Amino acid sequence: MTCAVYALSAGLSPVGAVLALRVGAVVQVFAEVLSAAGGWTLGYELADARAHGVYQGVFGAGTSAGMMAGPALVTVTAVQHGTYGWAALGGLAGRPAVRWARRDGDWRGEPA
C-alpha cells in the first residue's frame, strides 16, 4: 500500500506530492507496526516447537539481509523506474511467502 501511495506522488504538483508522501509516511508507520507483529507470529507460529531458536536465528538473518540489500533494491526498482518500480517493489511483499508456508501444511505437522 505504501509503495502505491509513493508511486502516486510522481505526477502530482509539489503540494500534492508532499501531501501524498505524508500520507505514505503514516501508512508506512502502521505497516511497520503490523510487520513487527507479523514477524513475531511467523517466528513462533510457523516454527517447530522444538526449534524456536533456530527459526528465530534464521528470521533474524533474513532481517539483516533485507537491511543490507534494501537500499540497492529500492535504487534499482523505485528510483530508476519510478511508478513501475514502486509497483514491482510492492509486489515483493512477504504475503506470497506466508501463503506458501501455510499452504504447505506440514510446517507444524498439521494437514493443510
PDB file as gemmi writes it, atoms N, CA and C in Angstrom:
CRYST1    1.000    1.000    1.000  90.00  90.00  90.00 P 1                      
ATOM      1  N   MET A   1       0.821  -1.182   0.000  1.00  0.00           N  
ATOM      2  CA  MET A   1       0.000   0.000   0.000  1.00  0.00           C  
ATOM      3  C   MET A   1       0.870   1.253   0.000  1.00  0.00           C  
ATOM      4  N   THR A   2       1.898   1.264   0.822  1.00  0.00           N  
ATOM      5  CA  THR A   2       2.773   2.421   0.890  1.00  0.00           C  
ATOM      6  C   THR A   2       3.445   2.670  -0.447  1.00  0.00           C  
ATOM      7  N   CYS A   3       3.885   1.602  -1.093  1.00  0.00           N  
ATOM      8  CA  CYS A   3       4.525   1.754  -2.402  1.00  0.00           C  
ATOM      9  C   CYS A   3       3.574   2.403  -3.390  1.00  0.00           C  
ATOM     10  N   ALA A   4       2.306   2.050  -3.345  1.00  0.00           N  
ATOM     11  CA  ALA A   4       1.322   2.643  -4.250  1.00  0.00           C  
ATOM     12  C   ALA A   4       1.151   4.127  -3.961  1.00  0.00           C  
ATOM     13  N   VAL A   5       1.116   4.504  -2.700  1.00  0.00           N  
ATOM     14  CA  VAL A   5       0.972   5.915  -2.342  1.00  0.00           C  
ATOM     15  C   VAL A   5       2.192   6.697  -2.808  1.00  0.00           C  
ATOM     16  N   TYR A   6       3.391   6.140  -2.597  1.00  0.00           N  
ATOM     17  CA  TYR A   6       4.605   6.813  -3.066  1.00  0.00           C  
ATOM     18  C   TYR A   6       4.604   6.935  -4.584  1.00  0.00           C  
ATOM     19  N   ALA A   7       4.162   5.902  -5.271  1.00  0.00           N  
ATOM     20  CA  ALA A   7       4.129   5.931  -6.734  1.00  0.00           C  
ATOM     21  C   ALA A   7       3.178   7.010  -7.238  1.00  0.00           C  
ATOM     22  N   LEU A   8       2.059   7.210  -6.565  1.00  0.00           N  
ATOM     23  CA  LEU A   8       1.089   8.217  -6.985  1.00  0.00           C  
ATOM     24  C   LEU A   8       1.623   9.630  -6.865  1.00  0.00           C  
ATOM     25  N   SER A   9       2.606   9.853  -6.032  1.00  0.00           N  
ATOM     26  CA  SER A   9       3.133  11.204  -5.838  1.00  0.00           C  
ATOM     27  C   SER A   9       3.942  11.686  -7.041  1.00  0.00           C  
ATOM     28  N   ALA A  10       4.316  10.796  -7.941  1.00  0.00           N  
ATOM     29  CA  ALA A  10       5.188  11.159  -9.061  1.00  0.00           C  
ATOM     30  C   ALA A  10       4.580  12.194  -9.992  1.00  0.00           C  
ATOM     31  N   GLY A  11       3.306  12.118 -10.298  1.00  0.00           N  
ATOM     32  CA  GLY A  11       2.715  13.026 -11.268  1.00  0.00           C  
ATOM     33  C   GLY A  11       1.974  14.205 -10.669  1.00  0.00           C  
ATOM     34  N   LEU A  12       2.115  14.423  -9.390  1.00  0.00           N  
ATOM     35  CA  LEU A  12       1.358  15.484  -8.720  1.00  0.00           C  
ATOM     36  C   LEU A  12       2.132  16.791  -8.674  1.00  0.00           C  
ATOM     37  N   SER A  13       1.406  17.852  -8.352  1.00  0.00           N  
ATOM     38  CA  SER A  13       2.055  19.145  -8.112  1.00  0.00           C  
ATOM     39  C   SER A  13       2.924  19.013  -6.859  1.00  0.00           C  
ATOM     40  N   PRO A  14       3.829  19.959  -6.628  1.00  0.00           N  
ATOM     41  CA  PRO A  14       4.670  19.868  -5.419  1.00  0.00           C  
ATOM     42  C   PRO A  14       3.857  19.755  -4.124  1.00  0.00           C  
ATOM     43  N   VAL A  15       2.797  20.525  -4.003  1.00  0.00           N  
ATOM     44  CA  VAL A  15       1.968  20.466  -2.787  1.00  0.00           C  
ATOM     45  C   VAL A  15       1.276  19.108  -2.701  1.00  0.00           C  
ATOM     46  N   GLY A  16       0.723  18.643  -3.812  1.00  0.00           N  
ATOM     47  CA  GLY A  16       0.071  17.331  -3.831  1.00  0.00           C  
ATOM     48  C   GLY A  16       1.048  16.215  -3.530  1.00  0.00           C  
ATOM     49  N   ALA A  17       2.262  16.334  -4.064  1.00  0.00           N  
ATOM     50  CA  ALA A  17       3.280  15.309  -3.813  1.00  0.00           C  
ATOM     51  C   ALA A  17       3.661  15.259  -2.338  1.00  0.00           C  
ATOM     52  N   VAL A  18       3.805  16.431  -1.730  1.00  0.00           N  
ATOM     53  CA  VAL A  18       4.133  16.473  -0.297  1.00  0.00           C  
ATOM     54  C   VAL A  18       3.015  15.847   0.522  1.00  0.00           C  
ATOM     55  N   LEU A  19       1.772  16.154   0.185  1.00  0.00           N  
ATOM     56  CA  LEU A  19       0.644  15.555   0.906  1.00  0.00           C  
ATOM     57  C   LEU A  19       0.615  14.038   0.714  1.00  0.00           C  
ATOM     58  N   ALA A  20       0.835  13.587  -0.514  1.00  0.00           N  
ATOM     59  CA  ALA A  20       0.839  12.140  -0.773  1.00  0.00           C  
ATOM     60  C   ALA A  20       1.974  11.463  -0.018  1.00  0.00           C  
ATOM     61  N   LEU A  21       3.135  12.091   0.011  1.00  0.00           N  
ATOM     62  CA  LEU A  21       4.266  11.498   0.732  1.00  0.00           C  
ATOM     63  C   LEU A  21       4.018  11.461   2.236  1.00  0.00           C  
ATOM     64  N   ARG A  22       3.315  12.455   2.755  1.00  0.00           N  
ATOM     65  CA  ARG A  22       2.966  12.429   4.183  1.00  0.00           C  
ATOM     66  C   ARG A  22       1.990  11.297   4.474  1.00  0.00           C  
ATOM     67  N   VAL A  23       1.002  11.129   3.608  1.00  0.00           N  
ATOM     68  CA  VAL A  23       0.070  10.008   3.768  1.00  0.00           C  
ATOM     69  C   VAL A  23       0.846   8.698   3.692  1.00  0.00           C  
ATOM     70  N   GLY A  24       1.767   8.604   2.748  1.00  0.00           N  
ATOM     71  CA  GLY A  24       2.596   7.405   2.627  1.00  0.00           C  
ATOM     72  C   GLY A  24       3.402   7.134   3.883  1.00  0.00           C  
ATOM     73  N   ALA A  25       3.918   8.188   4.500  1.00  0.00           N  
ATOM     74  CA  ALA A  25       4.698   8.019   5.733  1.00  0.00           C  
ATOM     75  C   ALA A  25       3.827   7.470   6.861  1.00  0.00           C  
ATOM     76  N   VAL A  26       2.597   7.980   6.972  1.00  0.00           N  
ATOM     77  CA  VAL A  26       1.676   7.483   8.010  1.00  0.00           C  
ATOM     78  C   VAL A  26       1.335   6.012   7.744  1.00  0.00           C  
ATOM     79  N   VAL A  27       1.052   5.695   6.484  1.00  0.00           N  
ATOM     80  CA  VAL A  27       0.763   4.305   6.131  1.00  0.00           C  
ATOM     81  C   VAL A  27       1.967   3.423   6.459  1.00  0.00           C  
ATOM     82  N   GLN A  28       3.173   3.935   6.191  1.00  0.00           N  
ATOM     83  CA  GLN A  28       4.397   3.178   6.468  1.00  0.00           C  
ATOM     84  C   GLN A  28       4.546   2.886   7.965  1.00  0.00           C  
ATOM     85  N   VAL A  29       4.218   3.855   8.804  1.00  0.00           N  
ATOM     86  CA  VAL A  29       4.308   3.644  10.255  1.00  0.00           C  
ATOM     87  C   VAL A  29       3.381   2.511  10.683  1.00  0.00           C  
ATOM     88  N   PHE A  30       2.146   2.531  10.206  1.00  0.00           N  
ATOM     89  CA  PHE A  30       1.215   1.460  10.556  1.00  0.00           C  
ATOM     90  C   PHE A  30       1.694   0.123   9.996  1.00  0.00           C  
ATOM     91  N   ALA A  31       2.257   0.148   8.802  1.00  0.00           N  
ATOM     92  CA  ALA A  31       2.780  -1.091   8.208  1.00  0.00           C  
ATOM     93  C   ALA A  31       3.936  -1.648   9.026  1.00  0.00           C  
ATOM     94  N   GLU A  32       4.771  -0.775   9.565  1.00  0.00           N  
ATOM     95  CA  GLU A  32       5.888  -1.228  10.400  1.00  0.00           C  
ATOM     96  C   GLU A  32       5.385  -1.902  11.673  1.00  0.00           C  
ATOM     97  N   VAL A  33       4.340  -1.344  12.278  1.00  0.00           N  
ATOM     98  CA  VAL A  33       3.770  -1.947  13.487  1.00  0.00           C  
ATOM     99  C   VAL A  33       3.205  -3.328  13.154  1.00  0.00           C  
ATOM    100  N   LEU A  34       2.455  -3.411  12.062  1.00  0.00           N  
ATOM    101  CA  LEU A  34       1.897  -4.702  11.658  1.00  0.00           C  
ATOM    102  C   LEU A  34       2.999  -5.682  11.270  1.00  0.00           C  
ATOM    103  N   SER A  35       4.067  -5.183  10.671  1.00  0.00           N  
ATOM    104  CA  SER A  35       5.181  -6.042  10.288  1.00  0.00           C  
ATOM    105  C   SER A  35       5.859  -6.643  11.519  1.00  0.00           C  
ATOM    106  N   ALA A  36       6.027  -5.838  12.542  1.00  0.00           N  
ATOM    107  CA  ALA A  36       6.640  -6.349  13.768  1.00  0.00           C  
ATOM    108  C   ALA A  36       5.770  -7.441  14.392  1.00  0.00           C  
ATOM    109  N   ALA A  37       4.464  -7.191  14.442  1.00  0.00           N  
ATOM    110  CA  ALA A  37       3.553  -8.207  14.986  1.00  0.00           C  
ATOM    111  C   ALA A  37       3.572  -9.461  14.115  1.00  0.00           C  
ATOM    112  N   GLY A  38       3.589  -9.267  12.815  1.00  0.00           N  
ATOM    113  CA  GLY A  38       3.652 -10.411  11.899  1.00  0.00           C  
ATOM    114  C   GLY A  38       4.943 -11.185  12.036  1.00  0.00           C  
ATOM    115  N   GLY A  39       6.039 -10.476  12.260  1.00  0.00           N  
ATOM    116  CA  GLY A  39       7.324 -11.149  12.447  1.00  0.00           C  
ATOM    117  C   GLY A  39       7.321 -12.065  13.665  1.00  0.00           C  
ATOM    118  N   TRP A  40       6.750 -11.577  14.748  1.00  0.00           N  
ATOM    119  CA  TRP A  40       6.647 -12.416  15.942  1.00  0.00           C  
ATOM    120  C   TRP A  40       5.759 -13.621  15.668  1.00  0.00           C  
ATOM    121  N   THR A  41       4.672 -13.404  14.974  1.00  0.00           N  
ATOM    122  CA  THR A  41       3.767 -14.509  14.653  1.00  0.00           C  
ATOM    123  C   THR A  41       4.467 -15.541  13.789  1.00  0.00           C  
ATOM    124  N   LEU A  42       5.153 -15.075  12.739  1.00  0.00           N  
ATOM    125  CA  LEU A  42       5.866 -16.011  11.861  1.00  0.00           C  
ATOM    126  C   LEU A  42       6.972 -16.744  12.609  1.00  0.00           C  
ATOM    127  N   GLY A  43       7.674 -16.026  13.470  1.00  0.00           N  
ATOM    128  CA  GLY A  43       8.783 -16.628  14.191  1.00  0.00           C  
ATOM    129  C   GLY A  43       8.355 -17.713  15.165  1.00  0.00           C  
ATOM    130  N   TYR A  44       7.142 -17.614  15.666  1.00  0.00           N  
ATOM    131  CA  TYR A  44       6.677 -18.615  16.620  1.00  0.00           C  
ATOM    132  C   TYR A  44       5.606 -19.529  16.054  1.00  0.00           C  
ATOM    133  N   GLU A  45       4.696 -18.989  15.266  1.00  0.00           N  
ATOM    134  CA  GLU A  45       3.585 -19.792  14.765  1.00  0.00           C  
ATOM    135  C   GLU A  45       4.047 -20.812  13.732  1.00  0.00           C  
ATOM    136  N   LEU A  46       4.952 -20.407  12.842  1.00  0.00           N  
ATOM    137  CA  LEU A  46       5.426 -21.325  11.806  1.00  0.00           C  
ATOM    138  C   LEU A  46       6.575 -22.209  12.280  1.00  0.00           C  
ATOM    139  N   ALA A  47       7.138 -21.896  13.424  1.00  0.00           N  
ATOM    140  CA  ALA A  47       8.288 -22.645  13.915  1.00  0.00           C  
ATOM    141  C   ALA A  47       7.876 -23.969  14.541  1.00  0.00           C  
ATOM    142  N   ASP A  48       8.687 -24.964  14.319  1.00  0.00           N  
ATOM    143  CA  ASP A  48       8.535 -26.237  15.018  1.00  0.00           C  
ATOM    144  C   ASP A  48       8.781 -25.955  16.502  1.00  0.00           C  
ATOM    145  N   ALA A  49       7.939 -26.469  17.359  1.00  0.00           N  
ATOM    146  CA  ALA A  49       8.041 -26.192  18.794  1.00  0.00           C  
ATOM    147  C   ALA A  49       9.396 -26.599  19.368  1.00  0.00           C  
ATOM    148  N   ARG A  50      10.066 -27.537  18.723  1.00  0.00           N  
ATOM    149  CA  ARG A  50      11.365 -27.995  19.221  1.00  0.00           C  
ATOM    150  C   ARG A  50      12.515 -27.144  18.715  1.00  0.00           C  
ATOM    151  N   ALA A  51      12.243 -26.189  17.820  1.00  0.00           N  
ATOM    152  CA  ALA A  51      13.340 -25.447  17.197  1.00  0.00           C  
ATOM    153  C   ALA A  51      13.070 -23.947  17.109  1.00  0.00           C  
ATOM    154  N   HIS A  52      12.457 -23.371  18.140  1.00  0.00           N  
ATOM    155  CA  HIS A  52      12.175 -21.940  18.103  1.00  0.00           C  
ATOM    156  C   HIS A  52      13.440 -21.113  17.927  1.00  0.00           C  
ATOM    157  N   GLY A  53      14.509 -21.485  18.592  1.00  0.00           N  
ATOM    158  CA  GLY A  53      15.769 -20.735  18.490  1.00  0.00           C  
ATOM    159  C   GLY A  53      16.328 -20.732  17.078  1.00  0.00           C  
ATOM    160  N   VAL A  54      16.262 -21.863  16.421  1.00  0.00           N  
ATOM    161  CA  VAL A  54      16.751 -21.960  15.050  1.00  0.00           C  
ATOM    162  C   VAL A  54      15.922 -21.059  14.136  1.00  0.00           C  
ATOM    163  N   TYR A  55      14.600 -21.123  14.266  1.00  0.00           N  
ATOM    164  CA  TYR A  55      13.737 -20.297  13.435  1.00  0.00           C  
ATOM    165  C   TYR A  55      13.978 -18.819  13.703  1.00  0.00           C  
ATOM    166  N   GLN A  56      14.149 -18.442  14.967  1.00  0.00           N  
ATOM    167  CA  GLN A  56      14.425 -17.042  15.285  1.00  0.00           C  
ATOM    168  C   GLN A  56      15.760 -16.600  14.703  1.00  0.00           C  
ATOM    169  N   GLY A  57      16.752 -17.461  14.736  1.00  0.00           N  
ATOM    170  CA  GLY A  57      18.051 -17.128  14.153  1.00  0.00           C  
ATOM    171  C   GLY A  57      17.965 -16.904  12.656  1.00  0.00           C  
ATOM    172  N   VAL A  58      17.272 -17.783  11.962  1.00  0.00           N  
ATOM    173  CA  VAL A  58      17.116 -17.630  10.510  1.00  0.00           C  
ATOM    174  C   VAL A  58      16.290 -16.385  10.200  1.00  0.00           C  
ATOM    175  N   PHE A  59      15.237 -16.149  10.970  1.00  0.00           N  
ATOM    176  CA  PHE A  59      14.413 -14.961  10.761  1.00  0.00           C  
ATOM    177  C   PHE A  59      15.248 -13.699  10.951  1.00  0.00           C  
ATOM    178  N   GLY A  60      16.077 -13.677  11.986  1.00  0.00           N  
ATOM    179  CA  GLY A  60      16.950 -12.528  12.229  1.00  0.00           C  
ATOM    180  C   GLY A  60      17.965 -12.326  11.114  1.00  0.00           C  
ATOM    181  N   ALA A  61      18.495 -13.430  10.590  1.00  0.00           N  
ATOM    182  CA  ALA A  61      19.438 -13.333   9.479  1.00  0.00           C  
ATOM    183  C   ALA A  61      18.751 -12.768   8.246  1.00  0.00           C  
ATOM    184  N   GLY A  62      17.516 -13.175   8.020  1.00  0.00           N  
ATOM    185  CA  GLY A  62      16.759 -12.638   6.892  1.00  0.00           C  
ATOM    186  C   GLY A  62      16.509 -11.148   7.034  1.00  0.00           C  
ATOM    187  N   THR A  63      16.218 -10.710   8.251  1.00  0.00           N  
ATOM    188  CA  THR A  63      16.021  -9.283   8.508  1.00  0.00           C  
ATOM    189  C   THR A  63      17.303  -8.511   8.220  1.00  0.00           C  
ATOM    190  N   SER A  64      18.429  -9.040   8.670  1.00  0.00           N  
ATOM    191  CA  SER A  64      19.715  -8.382   8.409  1.00  0.00           C  
ATOM    192  C   SER A  64      20.027  -8.336   6.921  1.00  0.00           C  
ATOM    193  N   ALA A  65      19.740  -9.421   6.216  1.00  0.00           N  
ATOM    194  CA  ALA A  65      19.966  -9.448   4.765  1.00  0.00           C  
ATOM    195  C   ALA A  65      19.094  -8.398   4.073  1.00  0.00           C  
ATOM    196  N   GLY A  66      17.861  -8.244   4.534  1.00  0.00           N  
ATOM    197  CA  GLY A  66      16.974  -7.231   3.972  1.00  0.00           C  
ATOM    198  C   GLY A  66      17.491  -5.821   4.200  1.00  0.00           C  
ATOM    199  N   MET A  67      18.064  -5.583   5.375  1.00  0.00           N  
ATOM    200  CA  MET A  67      18.630  -4.268   5.658  1.00  0.00           C  
ATOM    201  C   MET A  67      19.839  -3.978   4.770  1.00  0.00           C  
ATOM    202  N   MET A  68      20.605  -5.010   4.467  1.00  0.00           N  
ATOM    203  CA  MET A  68      21.769  -4.815   3.603  1.00  0.00           C  
ATOM    204  C   MET A  68      21.356  -4.631   2.147  1.00  0.00           C  
ATOM    205  N   ALA A  69      20.405  -5.426   1.672  1.00  0.00           N  
ATOM    206  CA  ALA A  69      20.017  -5.390   0.267  1.00  0.00           C  
ATOM    207  C   ALA A  69      18.960  -4.331  -0.033  1.00  0.00           C  
ATOM    208  N   GLY A  70      18.256  -3.862   0.981  1.00  0.00           N  
ATOM    209  CA  GLY A  70      17.161  -2.920   0.780  1.00  0.00           C  
ATOM    210  C   GLY A  70      17.513  -1.666   0.001  1.00  0.00           C  
ATOM    211  N   PRO A  71      18.562  -0.945   0.386  1.00  0.00           N  
ATOM    212  CA  PRO A  71      18.896   0.268  -0.367  1.00  0.00           C  
ATOM    213  C   PRO A  71      19.176   0.004  -1.850  1.00  0.00           C  
ATOM    214  N   ALA A  72      19.887  -1.056  -2.149  1.00  0.00           N  
ATOM    215  CA  ALA A  72      20.168  -1.375  -3.552  1.00  0.00           C  
ATOM    216  C   ALA A  72      18.889  -1.768  -4.276  1.00  0.00           C  
ATOM    217  N   LEU A  73      18.019  -2.514  -3.610  1.00  0.00           N  
ATOM    218  CA  LEU A  73      16.761  -2.943  -4.231  1.00  0.00           C  
ATOM    219  C   LEU A  73      15.866  -1.750  -4.544  1.00  0.00           C  
ATOM    220  N   VAL A  74      15.777  -0.807  -3.620  1.00  0.00           N  
ATOM    221  CA  VAL A  74      14.970   0.389  -3.864  1.00  0.00           C  
ATOM    222  C   VAL A  74      15.573   1.216  -5.001  1.00  0.00           C  
ATOM    223  N   THR A  75      16.895   1.269  -5.057  1.00  0.00           N  
ATOM    224  CA  THR A  75      17.556   2.026  -6.119  1.00  0.00           C  
ATOM    225  C   THR A  75      17.251   1.453  -7.494  1.00  0.00           C  
ATOM    226  N   VAL A  76      17.342   0.135  -7.645  1.00  0.00           N  
ATOM    227  CA  VAL A  76      17.140  -0.457  -8.972  1.00  0.00           C  
ATOM    228  C   VAL A  76      15.660  -0.615  -9.329  1.00  0.00           C  
ATOM    229  N   THR A  77      14.775  -0.446  -8.362  1.00  0.00           N  
ATOM    230  CA  THR A  77      13.349  -0.529  -8.681  1.00  0.00           C  
ATOM    231  C   THR A  77      12.731   0.863  -8.671  1.00  0.00           C  
ATOM    232  N   ALA A  78      12.476   1.397  -7.507  1.00  0.00           N  
ATOM    233  CA  ALA A  78      11.720   2.637  -7.376  1.00  0.00           C  
ATOM    234  C   ALA A  78      12.465   3.859  -7.908  1.00  0.00           C  
ATOM    235  N   VAL A  79      13.737   3.983  -7.607  1.00  0.00           N  
ATOM    236  CA  VAL A  79      14.465   5.176  -8.016  1.00  0.00           C  
ATOM    237  C   VAL A  79      14.675   5.195  -9.532  1.00  0.00           C  
ATOM    238  N   GLN A  80      15.074   4.075 -10.102  1.00  0.00           N  
ATOM    239  CA  GLN A  80      15.370   4.047 -11.536  1.00  0.00           C  
ATOM    240  C   GLN A  80      14.132   3.909 -12.412  1.00  0.00           C  
ATOM    241  N   HIS A  81      13.043   3.338 -11.903  1.00  0.00           N  
ATOM    242  CA  HIS A  81      11.886   3.068 -12.752  1.00  0.00           C  
ATOM    243  C   HIS A  81      10.606   3.765 -12.300  1.00  0.00           C  
ATOM    244  N   GLY A  82      10.686   4.624 -11.322  1.00  0.00           N  
ATOM    245  CA  GLY A  82       9.539   5.431 -10.909  1.00  0.00           C  
ATOM    246  C   GLY A  82       8.329   4.619 -10.480  1.00  0.00           C  
ATOM    247  N   THR A  83       7.176   4.970 -11.015  1.00  0.00           N  
ATOM    248  CA  THR A  83       5.917   4.335 -10.624  1.00  0.00           C  
ATOM    249  C   THR A  83       5.943   2.830 -10.847  1.00  0.00           C  
ATOM    250  N   TYR A  84       6.496   2.394 -11.985  1.00  0.00           N  
ATOM    251  CA  TYR A  84       6.564   0.954 -12.260  1.00  0.00           C  
ATOM    252  C   TYR A  84       7.493   0.250 -11.265  1.00  0.00           C  
ATOM    253  N   GLY A  85       8.546   0.925 -10.876  1.00  0.00           N  
ATOM    254  CA  GLY A  85       9.453   0.358  -9.884  1.00  0.00           C  
ATOM    255  C   GLY A  85       8.799   0.204  -8.526  1.00  0.00           C  
ATOM    256  N   TRP A  86       8.008   1.229  -8.127  1.00  0.00           N  
ATOM    257  CA  TRP A  86       7.275   1.127  -6.858  1.00  0.00           C  
ATOM    258  C   TRP A  86       6.270  -0.015  -6.914  1.00  0.00           C  
ATOM    259  N   ALA A  87       5.609  -0.173  -8.059  1.00  0.00           N  
ATOM    260  CA  ALA A  87       4.643  -1.267  -8.200  1.00  0.00           C  
ATOM    261  C   ALA A  87       5.336  -2.620  -8.085  1.00  0.00           C  
ATOM    262  N   ALA A  88       6.496  -2.752  -8.714  1.00  0.00           N  
ATOM    263  CA  ALA A  88       7.247  -4.006  -8.624  1.00  0.00           C  
ATOM    264  C   ALA A  88       7.708  -4.245  -7.193  1.00  0.00           C  
ATOM    265  N   LEU A  89       8.172  -3.209  -6.545  1.00  0.00           N  
ATOM    266  CA  LEU A  89       8.632  -3.339  -5.165  1.00  0.00           C  
ATOM    267  C   LEU A  89       7.494  -3.741  -4.248  1.00  0.00           C  
ATOM    268  N   GLY A  90       6.318  -3.184  -4.465  1.00  0.00           N  
ATOM    269  CA  GLY A  90       5.147  -3.550  -3.662  1.00  0.00           C  
ATOM    270  C   GLY A  90       4.750  -5.003  -3.844  1.00  0.00           C  
ATOM    271  N   GLY A  91       5.027  -5.558  -5.011  1.00  0.00           N  
ATOM    272  CA  GLY A  91       4.690  -6.952  -5.293  1.00  0.00           C  
ATOM    273  C   GLY A  91       5.634  -7.944  -4.655  1.00  0.00           C  
ATOM    274  N   LEU A  92       6.742  -7.459  -4.069  1.00  0.00           N  
ATOM    275  CA  LEU A  92       7.724  -8.352  -3.459  1.00  0.00           C  
ATOM    276  C   LEU A  92       7.483  -8.565  -1.976  1.00  0.00           C  
ATOM    277  N   ALA A  93       6.303  -8.233  -1.503  1.00  0.00           N  
ATOM    278  CA  ALA A  93       5.995  -8.334  -0.075  1.00  0.00           C  
ATOM    279  C   ALA A  93       6.035  -9.778   0.411  1.00  0.00           C  
ATOM    280  N   GLY A  94       6.014  -9.947   1.709  1.00  0.00           N  
ATOM    281  CA  GLY A  94       6.112 -11.273   2.300  1.00  0.00           C  
ATOM    282  C   GLY A  94       4.859 -12.118   2.229  1.00  0.00           C  
ATOM    283  N   ARG A  95       3.742 -11.533   1.848  1.00  0.00           N  
ATOM    284  CA  ARG A  95       2.480 -12.274   1.817  1.00  0.00           C  
ATOM    285  C   ARG A  95       2.568 -13.544   0.975  1.00  0.00           C  
ATOM    286  N   PRO A  96       3.176 -13.517  -0.237  1.00  0.00           N  
ATOM    287  CA  PRO A  96       3.268 -14.772  -1.007  1.00  0.00           C  
ATOM    288  C   PRO A  96       4.052 -15.865  -0.278  1.00  0.00           C  
ATOM    289  N   ALA A  97       5.092 -15.486   0.429  1.00  0.00           N  
ATOM    290  CA  ALA A  97       5.883 -16.480   1.158  1.00  0.00           C  
ATOM    291  C   ALA A  97       5.080 -17.093   2.297  1.00  0.00           C  
ATOM    292  N   VAL A  98       4.303 -16.278   2.987  1.00  0.00           N  
ATOM    293  CA  VAL A  98       3.486 -16.789   4.085  1.00  0.00           C  
ATOM    294  C   VAL A  98       2.405 -17.713   3.547  1.00  0.00           C  
ATOM    295  N   ARG A  99       1.787 -17.314   2.424  1.00  0.00           N  
ATOM    296  CA  ARG A  99       0.776 -18.188   1.809  1.00  0.00           C  
ATOM    297  C   ARG A  99       1.388 -19.535   1.461  1.00  0.00           C  
ATOM    298  N   TRP A 100       2.565 -19.512   0.898  1.00  0.00           N  
ATOM    299  CA  TRP A 100       3.241 -20.755   0.531  1.00  0.00           C  
ATOM    300  C   TRP A 100       3.499 -21.611   1.772  1.00  0.00           C  
ATOM    301  N   ALA A 101       3.979 -21.006   2.837  1.00  0.00           N  
ATOM    302  CA  ALA A 101       4.291 -21.754   4.055  1.00  0.00           C  
ATOM    303  C   ALA A 101       3.034 -22.354   4.671  1.00  0.00           C  
ATOM    304  N   ARG A 102       1.969 -21.589   4.696  1.00  0.00           N  
ATOM    305  CA  ARG A 102       0.724 -22.098   5.282  1.00  0.00           C  
ATOM    306  C   ARG A 102       0.082 -23.158   4.403  1.00  0.00           C  
ATOM    307  N   ARG A 103       0.202 -23.010   3.088  1.00  0.00           N  
ATOM    308  CA  ARG A 103      -0.380 -23.982   2.165  1.00  0.00           C  
ATOM    309  C   ARG A 103       0.350 -25.314   2.257  1.00  0.00           C  
ATOM    310  N   ASP A 104       1.638 -25.255   2.537  1.00  0.00           N  
ATOM    311  CA  ASP A 104       2.447 -26.468   2.614  1.00  0.00           C  
ATOM    312  C   ASP A 104       1.858 -27.439   3.636  1.00  0.00           C  
ATOM    313  N   GLY A 105       1.363 -26.934   4.753  1.00  0.00           N  
ATOM    314  CA  GLY A 105       0.614 -27.738   5.701  1.00  0.00           C  
ATOM    315  C   GLY A 105       1.443 -28.544   6.683  1.00  0.00           C  
ATOM    316  N   ASP A 106       2.660 -28.906   6.336  1.00  0.00           N  
ATOM    317  CA  ASP A 106       3.421 -29.751   7.249  1.00  0.00           C  
ATOM    318  C   ASP A 106       4.365 -28.939   8.132  1.00  0.00           C  
ATOM    319  N   TRP A 107       4.237 -27.623   8.148  1.00  0.00           N  
ATOM    320  CA  TRP A 107       5.115 -26.797   8.935  1.00  0.00           C  
ATOM    321  C   TRP A 107       4.953 -26.994  10.428  1.00  0.00           C  
ATOM    322  N   ARG A 108       3.834 -27.562  10.853  1.00  0.00           N  
ATOM    323  CA  ARG A 108       3.668 -27.909  12.279  1.00  0.00           C  
ATOM    324  C   ARG A 108       3.124 -29.325  12.418  1.00  0.00           C  
ATOM    325  N   GLY A 109       3.252 -30.097  11.384  1.00  0.00           N  
ATOM    326  CA  GLY A 109       2.759 -31.459  11.442  1.00  0.00           C  
ATOM    327  C   GLY A 109       1.254 -31.568  11.301  1.00  0.00           C  
ATOM    328  N   GLU A 110       0.622 -30.494  10.858  1.00  0.00           N  
ATOM    329  CA  GLU A 110      -0.830 -30.479  10.699  1.00  0.00           C  
ATOM    330  C   GLU A 110      -1.168 -30.526   9.210  1.00  0.00           C  
ATOM    331  N   PRO A 111      -2.306 -31.069   8.854  1.00  0.00           N  
ATOM    332  CA  PRO A 111      -2.696 -31.077   7.440  1.00  0.00           C  
ATOM    333  C   PRO A 111      -2.994 -29.669   6.952  1.00  0.00           C  
ATOM    334  N   ALA A 112      -2.845 -29.455   5.657  1.00  0.00           N  
ATOM    335  CA  ALA A 112      -3.109 -28.136   5.053  1.00  0.00           C  
ATOM    336  C   ALA A 112      -4.580 -27.805   5.119  1.00  0.00           C  
TER     337      ALA A 112                                                      
END                                                                             
